[in-house]
C-alpha cells in the first residue's frame, strides 16, 4: 500500500488500526513501511480522504502464477522424507 502524502490529512486512523504496525507518522502525514505491510487493505478502507492505494510490489509473481513460498513447500516435502526414513530405520532395527 502507498500513501499519497499530498492528499493525506494526518488523521491517524490508519496508524492506529494497522494489524502489522506498518504505518507511522513522518512530518504529520502517514507513511507505510512497504516491507512490513501485507497489503490487507485495512488502512485503505479506513482512509476518509482516499489517500491510500494498493501498489502491487511483485507483478511478475502474479502474472506467472508462482507459488507464494516454494522454499516452504520443498521443506515440507524434505521433512516428510526424513520422517519416513527415520521410521524405516527404527523398524529395521527391531
Buried (B, 14 or more C-beta within 10 A) or exposed (E): BBBBBEEBEEBEBBBEEBEBEBBEEEEEBBBBEEEEBEBEEBBBEBBEEEBBEEEEEEEEEEEEEEEEEEEEEEEEEEEEEEEEEEEEEEEEEE
